[in-house]
């Protein structure tokens, strides 16, 4: 059986015209109609960006922790000063209660005795006053050799802030508080007032916090230097880690850089199952698709060059020898027109085969097989004056592409017409084989032509392979290749069953599993 010229029933999907845009209109890539976010140009390498982000986040964290820690420690300094004032006030209250029996003749004597028993610690000053006049001072900030067990002489110049500060605090309405000045620095104070007979006594307690706060600041300066060293170390570690993480990305870059126009076989090694491995896998899949597209394009160019060379040579030769005789000119024009038609069919068939390697070549839909079979039989009768016989019809429905199936079966019937004569019988039919998920749909065409040799049975489904029927070579050799591509697109196969000299049966088998939707449709049809 020879390969007949393929039927021009396949509509080649042309890409939709793209809207024109002016040069100053930015292009917007899109996927599924959704605009893609435009990435801003970056100048720093990814390794530097990762390292800088890690260093920046580490610095922000350390600064935040440092400021919070400093605030906490400074608050503890203030809290400790308050506790010291409260403790000093409590001690004086107990002392005053113990002295209430009248052991002291005056408030001044009692305050002097009390301060004599106190040992003010550094940054603490306790001042005793009677009727607004200072009577004794216990100054922990003065020289330790002058303190001893006796209150110091009344010298307010030894008190930070001097007489003005003491007078202001003794006369203040509040009994405690906090203040800060250039003379005293920050301090906390508290005052305990009492009456001893006709005398108004007071104990003023001052807690200077400048030194403690300075110690906190010094400690955090040290911590800051240590943290800075830690940041430098972490930046080095981040640099090394970023290099390890980006190593597969650099490998992707190397492979992409080394890929040549005619060598798309290089692939990125995939190690592990993490995100980087997923990127490498996706990149390899993209290379697979590019290689397939490149192979398809190259095959199309090679096939077109191979098949179009002969008709172009014929046309050129005939035109060069074009005679002035009207009859010869008409014959030449008919020959040229025929060759141009053949070139058009070849290009159309090559485009179909190129489309066959695209994912959307087969567009599956729910189809009633019996109606499809009757439709194919009706179209086949227009192909030639033969005795067409529909031998069997599959009853049921399947998920397939009715246009592609029709194209494949009509190609087989066109081939059958080519190898038979007027009045010869050509049979066709369809049936389901198998049950459930294993069910398959078989569509076939049987002719009474010369048949196909066993050695040609597999070869004739390849591109530009032609069977030899009675020594006559016809067709472009692409029709059966298209049939096979359609069957492959459905997950099926194309086949031939023939004995040389006794005709041939060509057909396709495609999966037609019984799904819930197919079963429901079949039940409704039966009822």
GUVO-141215 format. One record per residue (C-alpha): residue number from 1; x, y, z. Coordinates in Angstrom, 3 decimals. Example, Ala and Ser with C-alpha at 12.3 -4.5 7.8 and 13.67 -1.06 7.14 Angstrom:
2
- nr:u:v:w
- 1:12.300:-4.500:7.800
- 2:13.670:-1.060:7.140
// end
This chain:
527
- nr:u:v:w
- 1:0.000:0.000:0.000
- 2:1.427:3.385:-0.977
- 3:1.128:6.610:0.873
- 4:-1.439:8.825:-0.849
- 5:-1.158:12.588:-0.877
- 6:-2.377:13.746:2.473
- 7:-5.777:15.360:2.662
- 8:-5.909:19.117:3.232
- 9:-8.435:18.775:6.069
- 10:-6.137:19.780:8.911
- 11:-6.338:23.415:9.898
- 12:-2.911:24.527:11.007
- 13:-3.179:26.700:14.080
- 14:-1.568:30.028:13.303
- 15:-0.414:32.245:16.146
- 16:-2.769:35.085:16.847
- 17:-1.514:38.449:15.601
- 18:0.185:40.338:18.354
- 19:-0.845:43.936:18.953
- 20:1.713:46.397:17.743
- 21:3.271:48.788:20.168
- 22:5.446:51.793:19.817
- 23:9.112:51.574:20.668
- 24:8.612:53.718:23.740
- 25:5.967:51.383:25.195
- 26:7.518:48.907:27.648
- 27:6.881:45.258:26.867
- 28:4.924:43.330:29.444
- 29:5.385:39.590:29.578
- 30:2.356:37.656:30.700
- 31:1.292:34.141:31.513
- 32:-2.354:33.099:31.376
- 33:-3.244:36.741:30.890
- 34:-1.680:37.870:34.162
- 35:1.075:40.472:33.877
- 36:4.405:39.432:35.274
- 37:6.164:41.663:37.754
- 38:9.003:43.577:36.173
- 39:12.253:42.875:37.979
- 40:14.447:45.812:38.819
- 41:17.970:45.654:37.426
- 42:20.550:44.580:39.974
- 43:24.228:45.386:39.891
- 44:25.554:43.459:42.896
- 45:26.144:39.708:42.542
- 46:23.759:37.448:44.442
- 47:26.549:36.295:46.773
- 48:27.197:39.877:47.869
- 49:23.485:40.567:48.289
- 50:22.991:37.499:50.478
- 51:26.019:38.389:52.598
- 52:24.972:42.024:52.982
- 53:21.423:41.065:53.925
- 54:22.699:38.642:56.569
- 55:25.118:41.246:57.947
- 56:22.417:43.918:57.902
- 57:19.873:41.721:59.665
- 58:22.510:40.696:62.221
- 59:23.419:44.332:62.864
- 60:19.787:45.348:63.257
- 61:19.209:42.475:65.674
- 62:22.309:43.280:67.725
- 63:21.486:46.991:67.845
- 64:17.917:46.270:68.916
- 65:19.057:43.798:71.576
- 66:21.781:46.198:72.750
- 67:19.432:49.157:73.077
- 68:16.851:47.049:74.864
- 69:19.478:45.575:77.191
- 70:20.902:49.002:77.968
- 71:17.433:50.304:78.784
- 72:16.818:47.347:81.081
- 73:20.125:47.799:82.922
- 74:19.639:51.553:83.281
- 75:16.174:50.906:84.654
- 76:17.708:48.477:87.152
- 77:20.159:51.214:88.228
- 78:17.253:53.563:88.911
- 79:15.378:50.797:90.690
- 80:18.410:50.057:92.878
- 81:18.659:53.753:93.805
- 82:14.991:53.803:94.772
- 83:15.482:50.675:96.864
- 84:18.417:52.267:98.692
- 85:16.335:55.342:99.513
- 86:13.445:53.214:100.754
- 87:15.803:51.095:102.851
- 88:17.422:54.190:104.399
- 89:14.002:55.656:105.233
- 90:12.909:52.384:106.814
- 91:16.061:52.250:108.966
- 92:15.488:55.795:110.228
- 93:11.864:55.032:111.018
- 94:12.899:52.065:113.160
- 95:15.604:54.142:114.839
- 96:13.115:56.915:115.612
- 97:10.649:54.439:117.093
- 98:13.351:52.948:119.307
- 99:14.291:56.446:120.451
- 100:10.752:57.469:121.245
- 101:11.269:56.605:124.953
- 102:13.007:59.943:125.309
- 103:16.646:58.921:125.326
- 104:17.483:62.040:123.292
- 105:16.752:65.541:124.508
- 106:16.354:67.088:121.055
- 107:15.816:66.257:117.423
- 108:19.307:67.486:116.603
- 109:20.856:65.082:119.104
- 110:18.812:62.168:117.733
- 111:19.761:62.942:114.104
- 112:23.420:63.328:114.996
- 113:23.391:59.959:116.747
- 114:21.587:58.336:113.833
- 115:24.042:59.615:111.243
- 116:26.927:58.561:113.482
- 117:25.680:54.998:113.196
- 118:25.286:55.154:109.379
- 119:27.932:54.222:106.881
- 120:26.836:55.804:103.636
- 121:27.996:53.882:100.598
- 122:29.539:55.476:97.556
- 123:27.184:57.713:95.557
- 124:24.962:58.152:98.645
- 125:24.565:61.265:100.798
- 126:22.363:61.440:103.932
- 127:21.645:64.937:105.312
- 128:19.970:65.712:108.646
- 129:18.140:69.021:109.109
- 130:16.196:70.645:111.945
- 131:13.826:73.477:111.178
- 132:15.329:73.783:107.721
- 133:18.931:74.017:108.950
- 134:21.417:71.258:108.116
- 135:22.810:69.722:111.291
- 136:24.816:66.730:110.016
- 137:25.943:65.062:106.817
- 138:26.925:61.452:106.028
- 139:28.598:61.710:102.611
- 140:29.693:58.456:100.970
- 141:31.109:60.416:98.032
- 142:33.628:62.256:100.251
- 143:37.040:60.877:101.056
- 144:36.716:57.676:103.062
- 145:39.347:58.859:105.544
- 146:37.161:61.751:106.602
- 147:34.044:59.688:107.197
- 148:34.789:57.356:110.093
- 149:31.991:56.758:112.521
- 150:31.184:60.437:113.068
- 151:29.122:62.588:110.758
- 152:31.212:64.993:108.745
- 153:31.292:68.664:109.563
- 154:28.607:70.640:107.919
- 155:30.235:71.497:104.608
- 156:27.668:71.530:101.831
- 157:30.373:72.187:99.269
- 158:31.194:68.462:99.449
- 159:27.689:67.679:98.246
- 160:27.248:67.696:94.472
- 161:24.846:70.506:93.789
- 162:25.819:72.356:96.960
- 163:23.655:74.354:99.291
- 164:21.263:75.400:96.546
- 165:20.337:71.795:95.806
- 166:19.940:70.868:99.484
- 167:17.804:73.915:100.241
- 168:15.589:73.249:97.247
- 169:14.996:69.605:98.157
- 170:14.392:70.352:101.869
- 171:11.764:72.894:100.910
- 172:10.159:70.898:98.097
- 173:6.507:69.942:98.380
- 174:7.188:66.436:97.083
- 175:8.889:63.951:99.363
- 176:10.798:62.120:96.613
- 177:11.730:62.388:92.966
- 178:14.436:62.379:90.318
- 179:16.379:65.170:88.696
- 180:19.424:65.771:86.555
- 181:21.711:68.743:86.101
- 182:25.180:69.491:84.851
- 183:26.445:69.754:88.426
- 184:24.916:66.634:89.905
- 185:24.259:64.405:86.945
- 186:21.241:62.111:87.332
- 187:20.134:61.428:90.916
- 188:17.240:60.059:92.927
- 189:16.193:61.607:96.241
- 190:13.808:61.031:99.105
- 191:12.947:63.008:102.251
- 192:11.485:61.791:105.541
- 193:9.888:64.535:107.727
- 194:9.064:64.161:111.433
- 195:8.194:66.253:114.522
- 196:10.217:66.109:117.750
- 197:8.475:68.327:120.245
- 198:8.481:71.824:118.827
- 199:11.176:71.003:116.266
- 200:10.623:70.039:112.607
- 201:13.173:67.419:111.639
- 202:14.023:65.979:108.223
- 203:16.306:63.301:106.779
- 204:17.267:63.910:103.106
- 205:18.675:60.931:101.194
- 206:20.470:61.485:97.882
- 207:21.396:58.648:95.482
- 208:23.687:59.691:92.632
- 209:23.408:57.311:89.614
- 210:25.942:58.878:87.260
- 211:28.702:56.380:88.074
- 212:26.416:53.360:87.819
- 213:25.028:54.576:84.511
- 214:28.559:55.178:83.243
- 215:29.478:51.601:84.188
- 216:26.492:50.330:82.214
- 217:27.532:52.408:79.207
- 218:31.134:51.193:79.460
- 219:29.948:47.605:79.635
- 220:27.825:48.051:76.536
- 221:30.658:49.739:74.665
- 222:32.700:46.606:75.332
- 223:29.774:44.458:74.260
- 224:29.440:46.564:71.094
- 225:33.072:45.915:70.166
- 226:32.628:42.209:70.776
- 227:29.428:42.277:68.703
- 228:31.241:44.082:65.897
- 229:33.879:41.363:65.841
- 230:31.054:38.824:65.803
- 231:29.441:40.603:62.847
- 232:32.720:40.490:60.955
- 233:33.042:36.781:61.667
- 234:29.417:36.158:60.706
- 235:29.917:38.080:57.463
- 236:32.790:35.768:56.602
- 237:30.677:32.727:57.424
- 238:27.782:34.202:55.415
- 239:30.096:34.704:52.449
- 240:31.212:31.070:52.568
- 241:27.684:29.734:53.104
- 242:26.306:31.889:50.282
- 243:29.004:30.508:48.033
- 244:27.991:26.954:48.900
- 245:24.294:27.708:48.409
- 246:24.851:29.443:45.077
- 247:27.245:26.817:43.724
- 248:24.419:25.024:41.829
- 249:23.244:28.387:40.494
- 250:26.744:29.079:39.215
- 251:26.646:25.648:37.619
- 252:23.383:26.618:35.909
- 253:25.082:29.787:34.674
- 254:28.082:27.812:33.427
- 255:25.899:25.357:31.545
- 256:23.786:28.159:30.052
- 257:26.952:30.006:29.002
- 258:28.532:26.943:27.418
- 259:25.444:25.852:25.499
- 260:26.029:26.390:21.819
- 261:23.552:26.918:19.041
- 262:23.934:23.324:17.888
- 263:24.711:21.635:21.195
- 264:21.858:21.556:23.690
- 265:22.878:18.310:25.367
- 266:24.592:19.796:28.446
- 267:22.668:19.436:31.709
- 268:23.085:20.733:35.256
- 269:23.977:18.067:37.847
- 270:21.138:17.636:40.350
- 271:22.170:16.839:43.911
- 272:19.559:16.520:46.655
- 273:15.909:17.503:46.822
- 274:16.028:21.066:48.152
- 275:14.947:24.283:46.439
- 276:18.238:24.661:44.578
- 277:17.914:21.110:43.276
- 278:14.385:21.981:42.141
- 279:15.778:24.976:40.244
- 280:18.383:22.767:38.574
- 281:15.727:20.182:37.692
- 282:13.454:22.848:36.223
- 283:16.362:24.287:34.246
- 284:17.168:20.835:32.865
- 285:13.519:20.381:31.900
- 286:13.642:23.714:30.103
- 287:16.743:22.544:28.245
- 288:14.891:19.349:27.318
- 289:12.090:21.420:25.826
- 290:14.535:23.697:24.023
- 291:16.377:20.699:22.641
- 292:13.094:19.174:21.469
- 293:12.030:22.441:19.828
- 294:15.437:22.826:18.217
- 295:15.282:19.248:16.953
- 296:11.784:19.863:15.580
- 297:12.899:23.011:13.797
- 298:15.987:21.323:12.427
- 299:13.954:18.336:11.283
- 300:11.426:20.649:9.640
- 301:14.166:22.510:7.791
- 302:15.875:19.282:6.727
- 303:12.616:17.673:5.637
- 304:11.501:20.758:3.756
- 305:14.840:21.055:2.016
- 306:14.794:17.350:1.164
- 307:11.264:17.232:-0.211
- 308:10.995:20.642:-1.836
- 309:14.229:20.356:-3.763
- 310:12.764:18.067:-6.438
- 311:9.566:20.028:-7.242
- 312:11.504:23.297:-7.223
- 313:14.009:21.811:-9.680
- 314:11.170:20.591:-11.886
- 315:9.432:23.958:-11.840
- 316:12.650:25.835:-12.590
- 317:13.526:23.493:-15.443
- 318:10.091:23.709:-16.991
- 319:10.035:27.492:-16.769
- 320:13.483:27.746:-18.320
- 321:12.322:25.584:-21.251
- 322:8.950:27.291:-21.560
- 323:7.970:27.205:-25.226
- 324:6.045:29.778:-27.216
- 325:3.681:27.072:-28.441
- 326:0.285:27.497:-26.722
- 327:-0.250:23.765:-26.211
- 328:3.198:23.214:-24.736
- 329:2.825:26.353:-22.623
- 330:-0.512:25.066:-21.246
- 331:1.007:21.663:-20.483
- 332:3.954:23.303:-18.739
- 333:1.659:25.494:-16.665
- 334:-0.384:22.441:-15.650
- 335:2.788:20.657:-14.589
- 336:4.035:23.697:-12.692
- 337:0.657:24.101:-10.985
- 338:0.696:20.448:-9.972
- 339:4.191:20.738:-8.521
- 340:3.228:23.878:-6.622
- 341:0.201:22.065:-5.204
- 342:2.475:19.218:-4.165
- 343:4.852:21.649:-2.456
- 344:1.910:23.222:-0.642
- 345:0.782:19.801:0.596
- 346:4.307:18.945:1.714
- 347:4.617:22.176:3.689
- 348:1.181:21.613:5.243
- 349:2.100:18.057:6.229
- 350:5.417:19.169:7.682
- 351:3.636:21.792:9.752
- 352:1.222:19.140:11.038
- 353:4.136:16.916:12.044
- 354:5.845:19.870:13.705
- 355:2.638:20.633:15.615
- 356:2.432:16.987:16.632
- 357:5.292:17.534:19.046
- 358:3.457:20.340:20.857
- 359:1.397:19.619:24.011
- 360:-1.834:20.970:22.501
- 361:-1.665:18.955:19.271
- 362:-4.450:16.689:20.548
- 363:-7.414:18.437:22.152
- 364:-9.446:15.794:23.924
- 365:-13.226:16.078:24.167
- 366:-16.123:13.785:25.017
- 367:-17.127:12.075:21.788
- 368:-19.852:9.626:20.703
- 369:-17.865:7.015:18.744
- 370:-20.801:5.684:16.698
- 371:-21.600:9.148:15.345
- 372:-17.901:9.742:14.675
- 373:-17.671:6.495:12.690
- 374:-20.722:7.330:10.566
- 375:-19.336:10.804:9.915
- 376:-15.979:9.389:8.774
- 377:-17.702:6.881:6.481
- 378:-19.775:9.644:4.875
- 379:-16.680:11.759:4.209
- 380:-14.722:8.785:2.859
- 381:-17.282:8.132:0.108
- 382:-16.324:11.439:-1.497
- 383:-12.728:10.290:-1.951
- 384:-13.387:7.918:-4.856
- 385:-15.787:5.652:-6.734
- 386:-15.382:2.567:-4.562
- 387:-17.722:0.081:-2.930
- 388:-17.579:1.457:0.613
- 389:-18.715:-0.948:3.319
- 390:-19.061:-0.060:6.998
- 391:-18.408:-3.402:8.683
- 392:-18.783:-2.535:12.398
- 393:-19.604:0.427:14.581
- 394:-18.396:0.898:18.154
- 395:-21.273:1.736:20.480
- 396:-20.252:4.044:23.282
- 397:-18.353:7.207:23.991
- 398:-14.721:8.060:24.631
- 399:-12.435:10.955:25.442
- 400:-10.496:11.789:22.273
- 401:-9.900:14.467:19.647
- 402:-12.568:13.841:16.985
- 403:-10.908:16.112:14.404
- 404:-7.531:14.398:14.673
- 405:-9.118:10.926:14.653
- 406:-11.118:11.886:11.558
- 407:-7.952:13.194:9.916
- 408:-6.080:9.950:10.623
- 409:-8.809:7.585:9.377
- 410:-9.487:9.665:6.243
- 411:-5.755:9.565:5.510
- 412:-5.939:5.770:5.669
- 413:-8.988:5.727:3.383
- 414:-7.245:8.094:0.944
- 415:-4.302:5.702:0.835
- 416:-6.722:2.830:0.187
- 417:-8.249:4.745:-2.722
- 418:-4.761:5.230:-4.207
- 419:-4.045:1.483:-4.349
- 420:-7.460:0.373:-5.642
- 421:-9.497:0.940:-8.778
- 422:-13.025:2.120:-9.458
- 423:-15.552:-0.346:-8.114
- 424:-13.114:-2.073:-5.743
- 425:-14.267:-2.715:-2.203
- 426:-12.943:-0.750:0.753
- 427:-14.098:-1.702:4.233
- 428:-13.871:0.338:7.409
- 429:-15.126:0.089:10.953
- 430:-14.624:0.753:14.640
- 431:-14.909:-1.324:17.787
- 432:-14.027:-1.366:21.471
- 433:-11.626:-3.997:22.805
- 434:-11.193:-4.731:26.505
- 435:-13.141:-3.645:29.553
- 436:-13.006:-0.904:32.164
- 437:-9.735:0.952:32.443
- 438:-8.131:-1.358:29.843
- 439:-10.662:-0.594:27.112
- 440:-9.259:0.587:23.778
- 441:-10.859:1.956:20.636
- 442:-9.808:0.444:17.307
- 443:-10.579:2.174:13.996
- 444:-9.513:0.423:10.801
- 445:-9.594:0.511:6.996
- 446:-9.209:-2.593:4.771
- 447:-8.476:-2.453:1.024
- 448:-8.071:-5.026:-1.726
- 449:-4.870:-3.540:-3.097
- 450:-1.437:-5.108:-3.532
- 451:-0.701:-5.186:0.199
- 452:2.449:-4.322:2.103
- 453:5.601:-6.362:2.357
- 454:6.540:-7.493:5.853
- 455:9.839:-5.609:5.680
- 456:7.934:-2.377:4.993
- 457:5.270:-2.789:7.706
- 458:7.106:-0.685:10.304
- 459:9.106:1.527:7.989
- 460:6.142:3.025:6.137
- 461:5.005:4.899:9.259
- 462:8.236:6.895:9.255
- 463:8.670:10.248:7.552
- 464:9.200:10.132:3.780
- 465:8.997:6.343:3.776
- 466:6.950:5.055:0.843
- 467:5.595:1.622:0.173
- 468:6.157:0.047:-3.219
- 469:2.859:-0.798:-4.933
- 470:3.315:-2.428:-8.305
- 471:6.484:-0.458:-8.813
- 472:4.679:2.888:-8.555
- 473:5.824:5.427:-5.964
- 474:3.196:7.978:-4.982
- 475:2.680:10.598:-2.321
- 476:5.042:12.572:-0.150
- 477:5.659:9.855:2.391
- 478:4.166:11.954:5.183
- 479:0.575:10.712:5.393
- 480:1.208:7.599:7.488
- 481:3.674:9.561:9.619
- 482:0.819:11.954:10.436
- 483:-1.452:8.990:11.256
- 484:1.165:7.649:13.626
- 485:1.662:11.086:15.213
- 486:-2.085:11.366:15.865
- 487:-2.171:7.893:17.416
- 488:0.866:8.686:19.559
- 489:-0.751:11.941:20.643
- 490:-3.666:9.915:22.045
- 491:-1.310:7.497:23.787
- 492:-2.083:4.812:21.213
- 493:-0.432:3.285:18.167
- 494:-0.784:2.910:14.402
- 495:-0.597:-0.539:12.840
- 496:-0.871:-2.485:9.606
- 497:-1.908:-6.109:9.005
- 498:-1.160:-7.262:5.480
- 499:-0.118:-10.137:3.262
- 500:1.643:-9.074:0.102
- 501:-0.727:-9.401:-2.838
- 502:-3.857:-9.843:-0.692
- 503:-4.642:-6.301:0.408
- 504:-3.957:-4.589:3.713
- 505:-5.728:-3.447:6.873
- 506:-4.489:-0.202:8.407
- 507:-5.736:1.196:11.679
- 508:-5.116:2.999:14.921
- 509:-5.640:1.924:18.530
- 510:-6.201:4.563:21.192
- 511:-6.946:4.178:24.915
- 512:-10.647:4.612:25.728
- 513:-11.015:3.703:29.419
- 514:-14.487:3.625:30.902
- 515:-14.660:6.617:33.254
- 516:-17.563:7.727:35.433
- 517:-18.688:10.301:32.877
- 518:-18.429:7.822:29.995
- 519:-20.314:5.166:31.960
- 520:-23.117:7.581:32.881
- 521:-23.491:8.682:29.267
- 522:-23.651:5.068:28.109
- 523:-26.317:4.214:30.703
- 524:-28.465:7.178:29.670
- 525:-28.211:6.157:26.018
- 526:-29.313:2.598:26.818
- 527:-32.366:3.816:28.733
// end
